[in-house]
Amino acid sequence: MLPLMRFAITSALALALVLPAVGPSVGAATPAARLVRHRLDTGLTILAEENTASGLVALHTWVRVGSKDENDETHGAAHFLEHMLFKGTARRKTGEMERAIEGLGGVLNAATSVDFTYYYVMGAGRDFDQLLDLQSDAIMNSTIDPGEVDRERTVVIEEISRRDNFPGTLAFEMLRAAAYTAHPYRRSVLGPRTGIERMPREVLLNFYRAHYVPTNLTVVVVGNVPARDAVAKIARVYAPFTRPASSRLPRPAEPPITGVRRSVVEQDVRVAYLALGFPGVSVRDPDLYATDALAYLLGRGLGARLRQQVLERARVVQSISAFFPTQEDPSLFVIQAVVDPAQVERAESAILAELAGVRDQGVTDAELARAKNLLEGEYIYQGHTTRGRAYGLGLASTIADLEFADTYVAHIRRVTRDDVLRVARRLFDPNRYVAAVVRPRSR
């Protein structure tokens, strides 16, 4: 599904979504939604929607580049570059952008994922022109300041250390690395420590020039600014931006998992962190909606089946959840649990037994209704803020299309028990999955 928490995202600077129907013509706005869409001749996409509920405006710029667009030499560059983008331009020295936005009472932030990088500023609608000038200057004209590269390199390496020392996150990274052998989703967003330590400025600069091009950009504004005025201003600011379109690296299809793959790491922890991953679907797959409902049915909220059966009844885990990150290419259906080290095998068996029950016997009407209501409610709630709305528009435009976002809730409402049963039988093969465990060191 689309909400922010469903994506593998890494925040850099500090570290949705009911979308309206959008007409087919460029620059058209639907009567009900006031969403204006425009595409420049250069290929840059602009989405704007006026929302006068508050005086705020959210300005997002989405770049269609993430860790899946890296190779061995550039692994970690998308995230490293995210750190560098606002560190100076020909017009502004390092620190000037952050101080200028802070002086306006605004917020500057960014994030990187496997599929995309996005930057946003939040501020008062009256300051939109200044916010646009600041953000667009960085997007188009960042100098990747040589004096800042080593400073930010240290920050990125600290993030890598935190990732590796946080067992839940490490278990997920291990799961992904074991599940993908050919597809670039095997690469972590942060990159490897040794690669970041050696990565020169030239790699970042070339990555920036290759991927920060108009055809990869979507600029989104939602808030207290007339939509057509915002589109005109964005179009004027970005008109000179004419870098040639880049060619994306080919992404090989991931071969099917055969057997059960296991990855185990010992750390200075007191409990074990278990993660199970099953090959899932892509954002374009019609089974996406039933997969989302299944994830919520199994692992979201107090009434989730895994919580009730594995945690409360069997008592073989201390906590448990399930999630399915919606991604451009096929993702993993993930179940994570915190377990007593002596109970890891029992916990895995109990989880597999519950999945077998869903696969063989299906789910109840009450279970499915609870999952769908929760999923729809979260989706709608997150779209009520200017930031959430802008996030949803940018995300849909980047990894799918606006039609996908517009019809998401309708698709969820149409999910049936038969759909969930079909997806469970497709995903939950007890002889074809990946298991990762971070456990205490052996004595």
Residue pairs with C-beta under 8 A, 6 or more apart in sequence:
1 292
1 324
1 326
1 375
1 379
1 408
2 16
2 17
2 326
2 379
2 392
2 395
2 396
2 405
2 408
3 16
3 17
3 378
3 379
3 382
4 16
4 382
4 388
4 391
6 323
6 324
6 325
6 326
7 113
7 115
7 325
7 326
7 327
7 395
8 113
8 114
8 172
8 189
8 325
8 327
9 15
9 111
9 112
9 113
9 189
10 79
10 111
10 112
10 113
10 159
10 189
10 190
11 109
11 110
11 111
12 79
12 82
12 83
12 109
12 110
12 111
12 112
13 82
13 83
13 86
13 108
13 109
13 110
14 107
14 108
14 109
15 109
15 110
15 111
16 379
16 382
16 383
16 388
16 389
16 390
16 391
16 392
16 393
16 395
17 379
17 382
17 383
17 388
17 389
17 391
17 392
17 393
17 395
17 396
17 405
17 408
18 379
18 380
18 383
18 392
18 409
19 35
19 383
19 392
19 393
19 396
19 402
19 405
19 406
19 408
20 30
20 32
20 33
20 34
20 35
20 49
20 406
21 30
21 32
21 33
21 406
22 28
22 30
22 33
22 35
22 37
22 402
22 403
22 406
23 29
23 30
23 37
26 37
26 38
26 39
27 36
27 37
27 38
27 231
28 36
28 37
29 35
29 36
29 37
29 227
29 228
33 49
34 49
34 50
34 227
35 47
35 48
35 49
35 227
35 393
36 46
36 47
36 48
36 49
36 227
36 228
36 230
36 231
37 45
37 46
37 47
37 402
38 45
38 46
38 48
38 231
38 235
39 45
39 46
40 46
40 214
40 235
40 238
40 239
42 214
42 215
42 238
42 239
42 241
42 242
43 213
43 214
43 215
43 245
44 214
44 215
44 217
44 218
44 219
44 238
44 241
45 217
45 218
45 219
45 397
46 218
46 219
46 220
46 231
46 234
46 235
47 218
47 219
47 220
47 221
47 393
47 394
47 397
47 402
48 220
48 221
48 222
48 225
48 227
48 228
48 230
48 231
48 234
49 221
49 222
49 227
49 389
49 393
50 223
50 224
50 225
50 226
50 227
50 230
51 222
51 223
51 224
51 386
51 389
52 224
54 223
54 224
54 386
55 124
55 125
55 126
55 224
56 122
56 123
56 124
56 125
56 223
56 224
56 386
57 122
57 123
57 124
57 125
57 127
57 128
57 131
57 221
57 222
57 223
57 224
57 225
57 386
58 120
58 121
58 122
58 220
58 221
58 222
58 223
58 386
58 387
58 389
58 390
59 120
59 121
59 122
59 123
59 128
59 131
59 132
59 135
59 219
59 220
59 221
59 390
60 118
60 119
60 120
60 219
60 220
60 221
60 390
60 391
60 393
60 394
61 118
61 119
61 120
61 135
61 136
61 139
61 217
61 218
61 219
61 220
62 116
62 117
62 118
62 217
62 218
62 219
62 220
62 394
62 395
62 397
62 398
63 116
63 117
63 118
63 119
63 139
63 211
63 212
63 216
63 217
64 115
64 116
64 211
64 216
64 217
64 218
64 398
65 78
65 116
65 117
65 211
65 212
65 216
66 78
66 112
66 113
66 114
66 115
66 116
66 117
66 189
67 75
67 76
67 78
67 79
67 112
67 113
67 114
67 184
67 187
67 188
67 189
67 191
68 114
68 115
68 183
68 184
68 185
68 187
68 251
68 328
68 329
69 78
69 184
69 211
69 248
69 249
70 76
70 77
70 78
70 184
70 187
70 191
70 249
71 249
73 203
74 203
74 207
75 187
75 191
75 192
75 195
76 156
76 188
76 189
76 190
76 191
76 192
76 195
76 196
76 199
77 191
77 199
77 203
77 204
77 207
78 112
78 117
78 189
78 207
78 211
79 112
79 117
79 156
79 189
79 190
79 191
80 152
80 153
80 156
80 191
80 196
80 199
80 204
81 117
81 144
81 204
81 207
81 208
82 110
82 111
82 112
82 117
82 119
83 152
83 155
83 156
84 142
84 144
84 145
84 148
84 149
84 152
84 204
85 110
85 119
85 138
85 139
85 142
85 208
86 97
86 98
86 108
86 110
86 119
86 138
86 142
87 94
87 142
87 143
87 144
87 145
87 148
87 152
88 94
88 96
88 97
88 142
88 143
88 145
88 148
89 97
89 137
89 138
89 141
89 142
89 143
90 141
90 143
91 137
91 141
92 100
92 134
92 137
94 145
94 147
94 148
97 108
97 134
97 137
97 138
98 108
100 130
100 134
101 107
101 108
101 121
101 123
101 131
101 134
102 108
104 123
104 124
104 127
104 130
104 131
105 123
105 124
106 121
106 122
106 123
106 124
106 127
106 131
107 121
107 122
107 123
108 119
108 120
108 121
109 119
109 120
109 121
110 117
110 118
110 119
110 120
111 117
111 118
112 189
113 189
114 184
114 185
114 187
114 189
114 327
115 327
115 328
115 398
115 399
116 395
116 398
116 399
118 391
118 394
118 395
118 398
119 135
119 138
119 139
120 387
120 390
120 391
121 131
121 134
121 135
122 386
122 387
123 131
124 224
125 223
125 224
125 225
126 224
128 221
128 223
128 225
128 230
128 233
129 233
132 233
132 234
132 237
133 237
136 219
136 234
136 237
136 238
139 212
139 217
140 212
140 238
140 240
140 241
142 208
144 201
144 204
144 205
144 208
146 201
149 201
149 204
153 196
153 197
153 199
156 190
156 191
156 196
157 193
157 196
157 197
159 190
160 190
160 191
160 192
160 193
160 196
161 193
163 169
163 170
163 173
163 188
163 190
164 170
165 267
167 267
167 269
167 273
167 438
168 273
168 336
168 338
168 438
170 265
170 267
170 273
170 438
171 273
171 274
171 275
171 336
171 436
171 437
171 438
172 275
172 334
172 336
172 436
173 188
174 263
174 265
174 275
174 436
174 438
175 263
175 275
175 276
175 277
175 332
175 334
175 434
175 435
175 436
176 185
176 186
176 188
176 277
176 332
177 186
177 188
177 263
178 261
178 262
178 263
178 277
178 434
178 436
179 185
179 186
179 254
179 257
179 261
179 277
179 279
179 332
179 434
180 186
180 254
181 254
181 255
182 252
182 253
182 254
182 255
183 251
183 252
183 253
183 254
183 329
184 249
184 251
185 254
185 327
185 329
185 331
190 196
191 199
209 243
210 246
211 246
212 243
213 243
213 244
213 245
213 246
214 238
214 241
214 242
214 243
214 245
215 245
215 246
216 245
216 246
217 238
218 394
218 397
218 398
219 234
219 238
220 390
220 393
220 394
220 397
221 227
221 230
221 234
221 390
222 386
222 387
222 389
222 390
222 393
223 386
223 390
251 329
254 279
254 330
256 279
256 432
257 279
257 432
257 433
257 434
258 432
259 431
259 432
260 431
260 432
260 433
260 434
260 435
261 433
261 434
261 435
262 434
262 435
262 436
262 437
263 434
263 435
263 436
263 437
264 436
264 437
264 438
264 439
265 437
265 438
265 439
266 438
266 439
266 440
266 441
266 442
267 438
267 439
267 440
267 441
268 440
268 441
269 438
269 439
269 440
270 440
271 318
271 338
271 339
271 340
271 341
271 440
272 338
272 339
272 340
272 341
272 343
272 344
272 437
272 438
272 439
272 440
273 336
273 337
273 338
273 339
273 437
273 438
273 439
274 317
274 336
274 337
274 338
274 339
274 344
274 347
274 348
274 435
274 436
274 437
275 334
275 335
275 336
275 337
275 435
275 436
275 437
276 334
276 335
276 336
276 348
276 351
276 433
276 434
276 435
277 332
277 333
277 334
277 335
277 433
277 434
277 435
277 436
278 332
278 333
278 427
278 428
278 429
278 432
278 433
278 434
279 330
279 332
279 333
279 427
279 432
279 433
280 291
280 324
280 330
280 331
280 332
280 333
280 427
281 287
281 288
281 291
281 330
281 331
282 288
282 327
282 328
282 329
282 330
282 331
283 326
283 327
283 328
283 399
283 400
283 404
284 400
285 291
285 330
287 419
287 422
287 423
287 426
288 326
288 411
289 408
289 411
289 412
289 414
289 415
289 419
290 415
290 419
290 420
290 422
290 423
291 324
291 333
291 423
291 427
292 324
292 326
292 375
292 412
293 368
293 371
293 372
293 375
293 412
293 415
293 419
293 420
294 324
294 333
294 358
294 371
294 420
294 423
294 424
294 427
295 322
295 323
295 324
295 333
296 304
296 371
296 372
296 374
296 375
297 304
297 305
297 363
297 367
297 368
297 370
297 371
297 420
298 304
298 305
298 306
298 322
298 335
298 354
298 355
298 358
299 306
299 307
299 320
299 321
299 322
299 323
299 335
300 321
300 322
300 323
300 371
300 374
300 375
301 307
301 370
301 374
303 367
303 370
304 321
304 322
305 354
305 358
305 363
305 367
306 320
306 321
306 322
306 335
306 351
306 354
307 320
309 350
309 354
310 316
310 317
310 320
310 337
310 347
310 350
310 351
310 354
311 317
311 318
311 319
311 320
314 350
316 339
316 343
316 346
316 347
316 350
317 337
317 338
317 339
317 343
317 347
317 350
318 337
318 338
318 339
318 340
319 337
319 338
320 335
320 336
320 337
320 338
320 351
321 335
321 336
321 337
322 333
322 334
322 335
322 336
323 334
323 336
324 331
324 332
324 333
324 334
325 331
325 332
325 334
326 399
327 399
328 399
328 400
332 434
333 427
335 351
337 347
337 351
339 347
341 439
341 440
344 437
344 439
348 435
352 430
355 424
355 428
355 430
356 428
356 430
358 420
358 421
358 424
358 428
359 421
359 424
359 425
359 428
362 417
362 418
362 420
362 421
362 424
363 417
363 420
363 421
364 417
365 417
368 415
368 416
368 417
368 420
372 412
372 413
372 415
375 412
376 409
376 412
376 413
379 408
379 409
379 412
380 409
382 388
382 391
382 392
383 389
383 392
392 405
393 402
393 405
395 405
396 402
396 404
396 405
